[in-house]
């Protein structure tokens, strides 16, 4: 297995074979967590292959058997903010979001194989691909509120279009989806058993008949089991339709389902400001015209957290640096949230715009 700290080891493997361009994230010990160099390598490959007549399909996957991508380099983000280098943060997010949009708009089919852990920045890669494959090992999530942050990389766009209020539920709680949940929520398309992935990759290269990537995936996919999210729609839709985070918690407490009460407990542990901003972000995303507009909205929010609000640094400290799991949020409770708690975040204007 490659060493993610070895500078001689390519962090993205770029290969071509029989009309297929394959990009493999190659930091397996870090569950292929994204850094700036990896984003640049993927963007360069997509640029090179877009007009290459010998490349018909792009396959995106991850090295190792733990996952496609655990997300962005959160420790690096912490060091940038605490070191006063927030201009580097802005550069990173602009590059990452440009790649997210590039994947969504790419003129050739991109088949993303989200086998194993696919979270945060990993959703930004796989979730916008034209063909999105999950396996029985897949675990997908946008867990940003757990570090005092808000879902980004187009995550609020994807979740805004989930059935009912499932998007609000997933965005606020950061709950993990299995393959069935991911397909139901609309962040994945097909369940292919992990044992069949090698055959799928070979079929994409041989492409006899049928010829399209979707048709080829259908040769290997299985019908997913019923989604737990679908079964929980009654209490999710009731509670997460409330206007504010505080009202959501009240509705959850009033429900008879044990899962609803447990969700109320979870929300009580998370960063109140992040919850308020995230709730508003998902709802505003529903009215946005496209992914690029959503990414621009997210860009302003993440830079507001990075440059203005202390909860992001505190959340990373508690979860990943000191690991005391005792974050001191500001404010500390949902009850202390001001009615306009998200207003400053949405009014924030980055010094450098995302697009242009």
N, C-alpha and C positions, 0 to 999 in steps of 0.2 A: 504494500500500500504506500502511496506517495506521501511525503512529508509536506504539510501545508506551509511550513516555514522554510523549506528548501528553495532558494531563489533559482536554482537550476531546473526545477521541475515546473513545466508549463501549468499554469492554473486553469487554463482552458485548452482542451485538446481539440484541434481542428483537422478534420479528415474529410476526404471525398472518395466516393466509391459508387460507380455505376449510376451517376445522376443524383446521388444523395450527398448533401453536405451535412456532416455531423459535428455538432458542438457538444462537448462533454465537459461540464464543470468538474474541476480536478483538485478539489481540496477535501478529500474524503474524511480526514480526521476532524475537520471543522464542519462536517456535513455540508461541504461545498458553499459555505457562507461567502457572500459577494464582497469583493473589494473593488476599488476604482479600476485597477488594472484589468480585472476580469471583464468589467463592463466595456472597457475600451477594446479588448480582444474580440468580444462577441459582436460589437458594433462594426468593427473592421471586417470581420468575416461576412456579415450580412451585406455590407457595402460591396465586397468583392464578388459575392455570389449573385447579387441581384441581377446583373446583366451578363452573367456567365451562362452561355447556352448549354453547357454541359451539366449544370445543376438545375434539377427540377423540383426537388423537395429538400427541406431542411429538417433535421431531427435534433432536438435538444434534450439531453439527458444528463445524469450526474454520475460521477465515479463512486465506487463503493456500493454497499447495499443498505446504507442507512437513510439515504434520501436524495432528492434532487437538489434542494437548497434550503438551508435552515433560516435564511434571511440575509440581511445586510450585516456589516461589521459594526455591531453596536458598541463594542469596546472602543473601536476607532472613533466612532461618533462622540463618545464620552470624552476621549482624550482631546479631540478637536475643540469641543465646547469649553471644557475646563482649562484648556491651554490658550483660550482666546483666539482660536484659529477658525472662527465660524465661516470665513470666506471659503475655506476648504470644504466645509459642509455644504455650502451652496453649490460649489462646483460638482461635488459628488451627486447631489440630488438632480441637478440639471442633466448630467450624463445618464443617470439611471432612468429618469423619466423619459428622456429621449429614446432610450432603448426599449422601454415599455411600449411607447407609441409606435416605434419602428416595427416591433413584433406584430402588433395589432394590424398595422397597415401594409405589411410586407406583401409584395405581389405574388410570391410563390408560397405554396402551403408550408407551414411550420407545424411539425408534429412534436408536441411536448410530452415527455414521459415523466409524469410526476409520481414516481415510485418512491415510497417511503415518506420521510418528512419533507414537506413543502410548505414553508411558512414565510410570512412577510414578503421580503424581496423575491422569494421563490414563487409566490403567487403572481408577482409582477411579471415574471418571465413566462410561467406556464399558463396563467389565467387568461392571457390575451392571445395565445396561439390559436391558429385556425382549427387544429385537431388536438384535443386535450385528453390524454390518457392517464388513468389512475389504476392502481392495483389493489389487491387485498391488503397490502402493506402500507398504503398511502395514509398519511395523517396531514391534513391541511388546516391552516388557521391563519388569522390575522390577529396576533396576540398583543398588539401595540399598547392597548390601554393598561396592560399589566406592568408596563414600565413608564407610565405617565405620559404616554404618547398617543398618537392617533393613526389609524390605518392609512396607508398611502400606496404608492406604486399602482394606482388605479384600483385599489381594493374597494374604496367606497363606491366606485362606479359599478363594479361587479356585484357588490352586496346590495346596492340600491335597487338592482333588478332581480333580486331573489324573490321567491314567492311570499306574499303576505308581508309580515314583519320579521321574517327570518333574517333579513339583512341587518336590521337594528340589533337583533339578538346576538348574531355572530360578531358584529363590529364592537359592541359594548363589552361582551363577556370574553372575547377572544377564544371561544370554545373551539375545540378540535373536531374537524369533520373526518369521517372515514370516507371510503369511496362512494358509498350510497348517498351520504349526506352531501358530498361535493357535487355529485351529478344532480341531485335534487335542487341544490341551491344555485346551480347554473355556473359553477366555477370549473366544471369538468364535463366531459362528453361521454367517455367510454371506459368501462371496466375491463381490463385485460389482465388475466392472472400473471403474476410475475414470472412463472415458469414458461410463459409463452412470449416473453419480450424478445428473446434472441431470434425466435422465428419471425416475429413481427418486423424486426429490423432487417432481417434477410429478405423478407417479402417486399419491403419498401425499396430495397435495392434491385431485386429481380423484376418486380412489377410486370408480371405477365398479364393476367386478366383476372379480376378487374384491375383497373389502372390507377384510380384516384386513391389518395391516402385514406380517405374516410372509408371507402369500400374495402381497402386492405385491412384496416383496423377492425372492421366488422367481421372479418373472417376469424378473428381471435377473441372478440369480446364476449362477455357474459352478461346476462341480465342481473343488475344489482339487487340485493335484498332490499326490502322496504327501508326507507330512511327513518331514523329516529326523529329527525326534524319534522318530517311530515306528520308523524304520530303526535308530536307535541304542538302542532299548530294552534290548537284551541287556546292554550294558556299563553303561548308566545304572542299570538296575534292580539289577544286581549290586553296583555300587559304592555307590550312594546309599541302599542298604538298611542299610548299616553303622551301628553305634550312635553313633559319634562322628565329628567332622570328621577327626581324625587317621586313623581307620580307613578312612574314605572315600578319603582320599588314598592310603593303602596299597593298597587294592583297585584304584584307578585305575592305579597304577604296575604292578600285576601283570597288567593286561589287555594284550592284543596290539594293540588298536586305537590308531592314532595319535591319534585324537580323545580317547581316555581319558587318554593321557599329557599332551596339551596342556591338558586340563581340570585335571589335577593341578598343572601349572605355574601355571595361572591362580589356583587356590585359594591357592597359596603366596604370591601377591602381595597378596591381599585381607586385610582386617582380621580377625584370628583371632577376636576376641570377637564381632564382628558375625556371623561364620559360625556360631559355636556357638549364639548366640541365635536366629538365623534357622532353623537346623535344628530346634531345639526348638519354635520357634513354628509351623512348618508341621505338625509331628507333633501338637502339642497342638490345633491347629485342626481336625484330623480328628475329634476327640472332642467338639468344641463343638456346641451345638444349632443355632446360626444365625449369620447375618452380624453381628448386633448384638453377640453375645458375642465374636466374633472381633475386631471393631473395639475393644471394650473391652480385650481382651488386647493388641492392638497399641498402643493409647493409652498403656498403662502402660509398654510397652517403649520407645516413641519418647521419652517424657518421661524415662525413665531414662537413655537416651543423651544427651538434651539437657541434663540437669541433673547427671549423675553421672559419665559416662565421657568421656574426652578424645578418643576416636577419631573421633567425628562431626565435631567442629570441625577436627581434623587432616586428615580426609579431604577436607572441603570446601576447606580451605586448599590442599592439594596439587593438587587437581583443578581448582578454579575461581578461587582467589584468587591465590596465587603461581604456580600452574600448573607447579610443578617436577616433578610426577608422582612425588615421592619421599616418600610419607607415612611417618611414624615411628609405627607402631602400638604399642599397649601392651596385651598383650605383642606382641612383634614377629613371632613365629613360631607356627605351629600347634602345634609340639612343646612350646611353653611354656604352652599352655592348661591350666588346672587342670581336674580331672575335673568339677567343679561350676561351670564357667566361666559358665554361663547362669543360675545360681541367683539371684544378686542381682537380675538384670533382672526375673525373674518374681515376685520377692518385693516389688518396688517398688510402693508405693501412691501414686498421684497425690493431691495436696492436694484437688483438685476432681475428682469422678468424671465420667466421660464422659457417662453417662446419669443424668438426675435431678439 
